Amino acid sequence: MIKRLDSKYEKKVIDYLNIEKEINTFNLQELKNYGFDNVFYKVYSDIDEDGNIKGILFKCFEYLTFYSYGEFDVDKFCEFIISDIEFNEISGKTECVEAIARKLGLLKYRKVHLCRLDYIDDIEKNINPNLKLKKINIFNIKKVVKLYEEIGEFQNTTIESLRSNLKSGRGYCIEERKKVISMAKSTAENDNTAMIIGVGTHPEYRNQGLASKCLIRLCKELLAENIKPCLFYDNEEAGKLYSKLGFKTIDNWSIYYKN
């Protein structure tokens, strides 16, 4: 039976998500932030007669995330979603969520690769050693927001959103003429993993290794703390950079849109 879970299931849910902790980095962070007793964030699961979890469905506002390790009852989850859940999109580990999406008749989707870094290759020697890095903080966060606006591949962000990300992460940037021209950040950091986000350079300053410099510093710092950097990407050029640094593809993630 699928039911909404409360805090008494916390350890069981966390243990279940940690089976594949990289793919669940954001799920673990949101669970930590919002808990089980929240109006806009809800956790549902199919619990068998022995108390075992057979898939978890997270609802945050109108966005669903699904995860299952092993087999799960696709029909049961789809019937539950159709009868009880309003949503705009559903995302998750590709092999899990695509079965649900097919059953729900969702055709529009985006697929990205999940990568993990275990060891960073030493390519920093090929990057300008005179580049000075700065930590992203409250003093330059407005400049970072401006850079988001100037990178066409990025969606615009807000100061509040960046502050929220930095509460569970960190970031480095490069400035020139009092403006941030390149950056790399992490978020959803925990004892095991961190998600890399916002790796980019202003169009006028590309092909100089600026984003690589920021990313290398960030990843070296995380690895020194025994935290494995992870990231999603769907841009093949970006994928070449990540591969060059030592990131390995370990899974795929898909987002299916209702409309």
N, C-alpha and C positions, 0 to 999 in steps of 0.2 A: 504494500500500500504506500502511495506517495503522500507524504505529510510534511507540514512545516516543522522544522527542527528548532529546538530551543537550546539554551546554554548547556544543558546536561549532555548534549551530544558534542560539545566543543572538542574534547580530546579525540574522539573517534573521527570527527570530520578532518581535523588537522592532520592526524596520522594518515588518513586516506589520501589527502591532497599531497602529502609529502612523499608518497610513493613515486610521484613524478613531479618533484618540487619546481623544476624549471618551468614547465608548462603552466604551473599553478601559482607562479610568483605574484601575479596581480590578485588572484583569488585569495591567497593567504593574506595579502596586505589589506584588502577590503574587509575581510573577515575580522582582522585585528582592529581596523578603524571603526567599523560599524557594529560588530557583534551580532547577536541573534535577536535582540529585542529592539527592533527599529521599524519605523513606519515605512520608510522608502527602500529598505534593504531587507530581503527575506531569503531564507535558505530552505530549499525543499529537497527531499530525498526519498528514494524507494528503499524501504527497510524490510528485509526478509524476516522469516519467522525466527531465525537465530540472531537477529539484531545486526546483521551485516548490511553495509551500504552497497547499493546496486545503482550508483549514479547520483550525482548532485546537480540540482538546478538552482542557480543564483539569480535573483531579480533585484536590480538596482534601478529604481524609477521604471522607465519603460525598456530597459536593456536587460536581456537574458544572457547568462553564460552557463554552458553545460559542460560537465566533465564526468567521465566514467573510466575506471580502470578495469578492463575486462568486459564481459558481456553485461548488457542491460536490456530492459524491456522497452523497445522503441515505441510500440503501440501504447503502452501505459503512459509514458511521458507525453506523447503527442496528444492523447485524449485529455490528459490533465491540463496541458497548455491551452488547448482549444476551448475547454469548458471553463477554466478558471483564470487565465492569465491574459492581460492586455500587454502587448509589447510592440516595439518598432524594429528590433533586430535581435538575433541570437548568434552568439559566437562561441568558439571553443576549439579544442583539439579537433583537427579536421576529420579524422576517422570516426569520431563520436558525433559531432554536430551535423555532418553531412547526411547521416542516416535520418536524423530528426527532420532536417530541412527538406529532404525528398518527400517524406511523409506529409509534411505540412504544405508542400507545393511551393516552396520558396525557390525562386530561380535566380534572383540577383545576388551576387556574392563577391567577396574579395578574399583572396588567399595569400597568406604571407608565410615566410619561413622563420622558424625559431632557431637561433644559434646560441651556442655556449662557448665560452672561452675558458680553457683549462690552463693554458700557458701562452704567454704573449711573445711572439717572435720579435727579435731585436732589429727593428727597421728604423728605430729612432735616429740612428747614426746618419741616416740619409736625409734627415730633416734639419732645416736651419737651426743650429744650436742657440742662436741669439733671440729666438722667439720667446717672449716672456708671457707666461701663463698667469692668470688671475683666477682666484676662486669666485664662483658666482655667489653673490650675497645681496643683502638689502641695498647696498650702495650702488650696484650696477644692474639690478634686476630690471629697471625700466629700459635700459639699453638692450637687454636680452629680449624683452618684449618687442622692441623695435626691429631687432634682427629677424624674429619670427615673421614680421610683416614684410620683410624684404626678401625672404626666401620663398620663391614661388611654389615649391613642393610642400611647404608647411602650411598648416592651418594656423590662423592667428590665435594667440593665447592672451591671457590676462595676468596681471601682477598677482592676483589672488590664486590663480591656478599654479603659477610657478612657485609661489610660497608654499603651497600645499605639497607640490612635488618634492621640494627641498627639505620638507620636514622628515621625509623618509628616504632622502638621498643627498646627493652633492653634485657639484658641477665645476668645470673649468672653462675659461674663455680666453680669447685674445682680443685686445683692444688696439685700435689705431685711430689717431686724431679724435680721441674722446668718444669713440663709438665701438661697440662690440661687433667684430667682424667674423668670429668663428666660435664654436662652442661644442661641448659634449656634456651630457648630464646623466645621472642615475636617479632612479626612484624605486619605491617598493623594496628597499633593502631589508633583508632579514639575516639570520645567522648563516644562511647557506647561499643565497642568490641575491642578485640585484638586477633590475631591468634598465638597460641603457636606452635613453631617449634623446631626442633633440640634437642629433649629431649633424652639424651643418655649417656652411660658410657662405658669406655674402657673395653673390655672383661675380662681383668685380675682383674678388680676392682668391678665387679658386685655383686649384692645381699647384699649390705651394706647400701642401702638407699641413695646413693649419688645423683642420679638423682632426687629422691623424694625431697631431701633437697633443691636442686636448684629450682625445680618446685614450691614447697610450698612457698619459699621466693618470687618468681616471681609473683605467683598468689595472694598472700596476698597483695603485693604492688599494683597490678592492681585493686583488689577489693576495696582497701582503697580509690582509685581514682574513684570509681563507674564505672569501666571498667570491662565488663564481659569477662573472658578468654574463648576462643573457641579453638578447635583443631580437626584435622582429624586423624583417625587411622584405620588400617586394621589388625594390629597384635593383636591377642587375649590376649597374655600375657601383652602387653602394655595396652590393654583395661581394664584388671583387676586392674592395678595400677591406671589408671585414675578414674575408678569407686570407688575405695577405697578412693580416695581424695575427691570425691563428684561430679565428672563430670557426666552429664546425656546426653544420646543420644537424639538428637532432630531432626535429619534428616540424609539423605544419599546423597553422592556425587559420581558421576560416570565419568570416563574418557574413551572415546571411541577412538580407534586408527584406522586411515585410512588404514594402512598397517601392 
